[in-house]
Amino acid sequence: NPGFQRQLKLYEAMGCSVDSSSAFYKRYRLQMLTERDPELQDLPREVFALDPTNICQTPNTEVLYRCRKCRRALFRGSSILSHTEGSGPTAFAHKRITDSAQLGGDGLEKCTSYFTEPVQWMEPALLGVMEGQLLCPKCTSKLGSFSWRGEQCSCGRWVTPAFQIHKSRVDEVRTLPVGNFQAAKT
């Protein structure tokens, strides 16, 4: 049974324990949701990550990502679903990338976007729609796009489902541990 084999591989990737906070588990859960309910009218609440603005305080070690334009908190580092790097420009052969474009990519970051799990503020945009734009809930500037069918990352990897936020549209905010700051101050 291919479905059972996929579950076994997931279980092995999570270290032979069920970890609902694992990126592997989150991606699997989203894929199963799109297979079961293609209309996507009524998404379960547990699919959405908590909106960082609804929580009083984020842990000191967690990275927070904010809209570059209005500084609204959008998602945490734990909401990012990593993927294995693709084959790069050769994956875009259907777009006929020239040799000069392939050579120009050396030394640059291959992935120009974050692929996240859906966050609570995305819910109105996601319901009943297969793909669309992700806009900042405060200033409505374009952050990225989503597609339940999947999208191709700039590194060439196909990510399904895809909630893609461009790195150029957000700022990474790291908080300093309070204990280290006080120790350095004295």
C-alpha positions as CSV (number, residue, x, y, z in Angstrom):
1,N,0.0,0.0,0.0
2,P,1.7,3.2,-1.1
3,G,-0.1,5.4,1.4
4,F,1.1,3.2,4.3
5,Q,4.6,3.2,2.9
6,R,4.5,7.0,2.8
7,Q,3.4,7.1,6.4
8,L,6.2,4.7,7.5
9,K,8.8,7.0,5.7
10,L,7.3,10.0,7.5
11,Y,7.5,8.1,10.8
12,E,11.1,7.3,10.2
13,A,11.9,10.9,9.2
14,M,10.5,12.1,12.5
15,G,12.8,9.9,14.4
16,C,10.3,7.0,15.0
17,S,7.9,9.1,17.1
18,V,4.9,11.2,16.2
19,D,5.9,14.9,16.4
20,S,3.1,17.2,15.4
21,S,5.4,20.2,15.4
22,S,7.7,18.6,12.8
23,A,7.9,20.2,9.4
24,F,7.5,16.8,7.8
25,Y,4.3,16.1,9.7
26,K,2.9,19.6,8.9
27,R,3.5,19.1,5.2
28,Y,2.0,15.6,5.2
29,R,-1.1,16.9,7.0
30,L,-1.6,19.6,4.5
31,Q,-1.1,17.2,1.5
32,M,-3.7,14.8,3.1
33,L,-6.1,17.7,3.6
34,T,-6.0,18.7,-0.1
35,E,-6.5,15.1,-1.2
36,R,-9.6,14.6,1.0
37,D,-11.3,18.0,0.5
38,P,-10.6,19.5,-3.0
39,E,-13.2,22.2,-2.4
40,L,-11.4,23.5,0.7
41,Q,-14.5,25.2,2.1
42,D,-14.2,24.1,5.8
43,L,-10.6,23.8,6.9
44,P,-9.9,22.5,10.4
45,R,-8.6,25.1,12.9
46,E,-5.6,23.0,13.8
47,V,-4.2,23.4,10.2
48,F,-3.5,27.1,10.9
49,A,-0.5,28.2,12.8
50,L,-1.2,30.8,15.5
51,D,-1.1,34.4,14.4
52,P,2.0,36.0,16.2
53,T,-0.1,39.1,16.9
54,N,-2.6,37.1,19.0
55,I,0.0,35.7,21.4
56,C,1.3,37.9,24.2
57,Q,4.9,37.0,24.0
58,T,7.0,34.9,21.6
59,P,9.8,32.7,23.1
60,N,13.1,34.5,23.2
61,T,14.8,32.0,20.9
62,E,12.2,32.1,18.2
63,V,12.7,34.2,15.0
64,L,9.8,36.4,14.0
65,Y,9.1,37.5,10.5
66,R,7.4,40.9,9.9
67,C,6.0,42.8,6.9
68,R,8.8,44.9,5.5
69,K,6.4,47.8,4.8
70,C,4.2,48.1,7.9
71,R,6.2,45.9,10.4
72,R,3.2,43.6,11.3
73,A,4.2,40.2,12.7
74,L,3.3,37.6,10.1
75,F,4.8,34.2,11.1
76,R,7.4,32.6,13.3
77,G,10.4,30.6,12.3
78,S,8.7,27.4,13.4
79,S,6.0,27.9,10.7
80,I,8.6,27.6,7.9
81,L,8.4,24.3,6.1
82,S,11.8,23.4,4.7
83,H,12.3,21.5,1.5
84,T,15.2,19.8,-0.1
85,E,17.0,21.9,-2.6
86,G,16.1,21.4,-6.2
87,S,18.3,21.1,-9.3
88,G,18.4,24.9,-9.8
89,P,18.0,26.5,-13.2
90,T,18.0,23.2,-15.1
91,A,14.5,22.6,-13.5
92,F,13.2,25.6,-15.4
93,A,14.0,24.1,-18.8
94,H,10.4,24.7,-19.9
95,K,11.0,28.4,-19.5
96,R,14.1,28.3,-21.8
97,I,16.6,29.9,-19.4
98,T,19.7,30.9,-21.4
99,D,23.2,29.8,-20.5
100,S,24.1,33.4,-19.3
101,A,21.2,33.3,-16.9
102,Q,22.3,30.0,-15.5
103,L,25.9,31.2,-15.0
104,G,24.7,34.4,-13.2
105,G,23.2,32.4,-10.3
106,D,26.5,31.4,-8.8
107,G,27.0,32.6,-5.2
108,L,23.4,33.8,-4.8
109,E,20.9,32.3,-2.5
110,K,18.9,29.6,-4.4
111,C,15.6,29.8,-2.4
112,T,14.2,33.4,-2.6
113,S,11.1,32.5,-0.7
114,Y,9.9,31.0,2.5
115,F,7.3,28.2,2.3
116,T,5.2,28.2,5.4
117,E,2.3,26.4,6.9
118,P,-0.9,28.5,6.7
119,V,-1.2,31.1,9.4
120,Q,-4.5,32.3,10.9
121,W,-4.4,35.6,9.1
122,M,-4.4,33.8,5.8
123,E,-7.7,31.9,6.4
124,P,-10.0,34.4,4.6
125,A,-7.9,34.2,1.4
126,L,-7.6,30.4,1.4
127,L,-11.2,29.3,1.9
128,G,-12.8,27.9,-1.3
129,V,-9.9,29.0,-3.5
130,M,-7.2,26.8,-5.0
131,E,-4.6,29.6,-5.6
132,G,-4.2,33.3,-5.1
133,Q,-2.1,36.1,-3.6
134,L,-1.0,36.5,0.0
135,L,-1.5,40.1,1.1
136,C,-0.4,41.6,4.4
137,P,-3.5,41.8,6.7
138,K,-2.6,45.3,7.8
139,C,-1.3,47.2,4.8
140,T,-2.4,44.8,2.0
141,S,1.0,44.8,0.3
142,K,1.8,41.7,-1.7
143,L,3.8,39.2,0.3
144,G,3.7,36.2,-2.0
145,S,1.2,33.6,-3.2
146,F,-0.4,30.3,-2.4
147,S,-1.5,27.2,-4.3
148,W,-3.0,24.1,-2.9
149,R,-1.7,22.3,-6.1
150,G,1.8,23.4,-5.5
151,E,4.4,25.9,-6.8
152,Q,8.0,25.7,-7.9
153,C,10.6,27.3,-5.7
154,S,13.4,29.3,-7.2
155,C,15.8,26.4,-6.4
156,G,13.8,24.2,-8.7
157,R,12.0,22.1,-6.1
158,W,8.2,21.6,-6.5
159,V,6.5,22.3,-3.1
160,T,2.9,21.0,-2.6
161,P,0.8,22.7,-1.2
162,A,2.6,26.0,-1.3
163,F,2.2,29.1,0.9
164,Q,5.1,31.1,-0.5
165,I,6.2,34.4,1.0
166,H,9.0,36.2,-0.8
167,K,12.1,36.9,1.4
168,S,12.4,40.4,0.0
169,R,8.9,41.3,1.4
170,V,9.6,40.4,5.0
171,D,12.2,41.2,7.7
172,E,13.6,38.6,10.0
173,V,13.5,39.7,13.7
174,R,15.6,38.0,16.3
175,T,15.2,38.8,19.9
176,L,18.2,38.9,22.3
177,P,18.0,36.7,25.4
178,V,17.4,38.9,28.4
179,G,19.9,37.1,30.6
180,N,22.8,37.6,28.1
181,F,22.0,41.3,27.7
182,Q,22.1,41.8,31.5
183,A,25.3,39.9,31.8
184,A,27.0,41.9,29.1
185,K,25.7,45.1,30.6
186,T,27.3,44.6,34.0
